[in-house]
C-alpha cells in the first residue's frame, strides 16, 4: 500500500542557500498508529506529525536528486528558468528509491520511490514489501498525467489552486493508496473519464 504521495520543490544543484525545500501538495492514505505513545492523539497533533514526516521525505528526495544530478555531470542551471510548454522526457529525469528505517520518520519501515522533473520532485511512500517496478511505473504515470492535465511546468501556473484535479487523478490511478496493474487500454479509458470530468 502507498502511504503518501507528495509534490515538492527542488533546488538546482549549484544553489546552496536559496531557500528551503517546500512541500507543495501531499496526500496521505490512512493514518499511522502509535499504540505505545501515551500522549493524547489530537487532530492537530496528528496533522503536525504527518506534516513533519512528509517534509522529512521531501528533503531526503531533494538531497538525493541533487546528488544524482551532480554525479551525472548535469549542467548546474537554474531549474526555475526551465519551465516551458515543451514536453519533458520522464525517462531522462533523475529518479530512484530509498529505504526509511523504523522511526525515521515513520514508525514502520517504508520505501520511497521518487522522480525529479526540473524544479519539482514527486514521491510515493510505500510499504517495504510493495513491488518497486510497479510503484515506479505508477509514479511516472501520475507525473505524466499531472504534467499534461495541470500544466505544472507552465510559467505562472498556480497548480495549488487545482488540488481537486490532483485528487481526481489520484482517485482514479491510485485509489485509496492501492497500486494497480494497468494496461495501456485501461489507462486510456481512465484518462478519457478524467478528461470528461475535468476538461482542460
Secondary structure, DSSP 8 states (H G I E B T S, - for coil): -EEEEEEEE---TT-SSS----EEEEEE-S----TT--S---HHHHHHHHHHHHHHHHHHHHHHHHHHHHHHT-----GGGG--SS---TTSS-EEEEEE-TTSSSSS-EEEEEEEETTEEEEEEEETTS-HHHHHHHHHHHHHHHHHHH-TTSTT--GGGGHHHHHHHHHHHSGGG------HHHHHHHHHHHHHHS--
